Amino acid sequence: MTHTQLDPARVAAILESFPSQHIVVVGDMVADEYIFGTPCRISREAPVLVLEYTGRRLVPGGATNVAVNLRALGAVVSVVGVIGDDPSGRELAEALAALGVDTDGLVVDARRPTSTKTRVVGGGAQIVRQQIVRIDRADSNPVQGASRQELFTAADNLLARAGGLILSDYEHGVIDPELIDLCLAWHRRREMVTTVDAHGDLSRFRGVSLATPNQPEAEATLGRTLPDLSALREGGRELLDRMDSEGLLITRGSLGMVVLDREGLFEMLPARQVSEVLDATGAGDTVSAVATLALGAGATLMEAAILGNLAAGLVVQRLGAATVSRGDLASASLQSPPGEKIPDQGT
């Protein structure tokens, strides 16, 4: 096995166990809305493009994208979060149900809008599609009152029979210290794989199995930049200590990811070479989903990281918060070129 390739039989064994796993995703439910148009002229009112409307699509985003990625890989998936009593919320819940995601843990709060990210995308048959502007609608205040109690009850009921947990915090008011405590109590009680993919201070999530921040998120928690491999090693180890986490994957976009664990592992996986990055939206969610299922299947942290890295390279070639299948991963694992081991640089 090279440092970026796995034996096909090993990949098959890991992927085979995905459908037997039940993962609960707790976090911020987000509707990703896309409005498509073809550029036709410059507006007379302002120096901006005028698009001729060609279509609209709403897909699960935020924590729901994590759930959809898990489901596409065959897992049994339940979500716990809040939506509004509005068209976006209803459409998001219907989309999740249609994909086979259990939505019994969705709490409807008429006082809050469904968190929605609307992207206006211009392009056509002979023009590459490009995002022109994004409009966000969200209430980032903490969930309160009866909705908060419903949220806790849903998490309690679902985690009692789950095999894995992903906490996905986009800072839209769902994740708070008490909900973290409840979830991590179930993590310890059931000894389940628990992954954190969160904005904000990662130190809140002590004792988890895995954290998958991107580099800016890791830097924000540490309060400093990580400009080189030496800084990444030192910062990654400090973050592992702060979180008391078993493993850490720091995603770095086109630079790949850094893999660390409490036993001293430190490797950098190069990003999978792709012909064109169409949309990086949700690639981190895909990494979290794949790595969580791989660890639940008994994979090592490196094996989970390799599969997550391959999956990220696939989804960035697809528009929107895309997903991969087990077949996609099996094929990609055969095509991945050898990588370079990062030598030990000391402490």
Secondary structure, 3 states (H helix, E strand, C coil): CCCCCCCHHHHHHHHHCHHHCEEEEEECEEEEEEEEEEEEEECCCCCCEEEEEEEEEEEEEEHHHHHHHHHHCCCEEEEEEEEECCHHHHHHHHHHHHCCCEEEEEEEECCCCCEEEEEEEEEECCEEEEEEEEEEECCCCCCCHHHHHHHHHHHHHHHCCCCEEEEEECCCCCCCHHHHHHHHHHHHHHCCEEEEEECCCHHHCCCCCEECCEHHHHHHHHCCCCCCHHHHHHHHHHHHHHHCCCEEEEECHHHCEEEEECCCCEEEECCCCCCCCCCCCCHHHHHHHHHHHHHHCCCCHHHHHHHHHHHHHHHCCCCCCCCCCHHHHHHHHHHCCCCCCCCCCCC
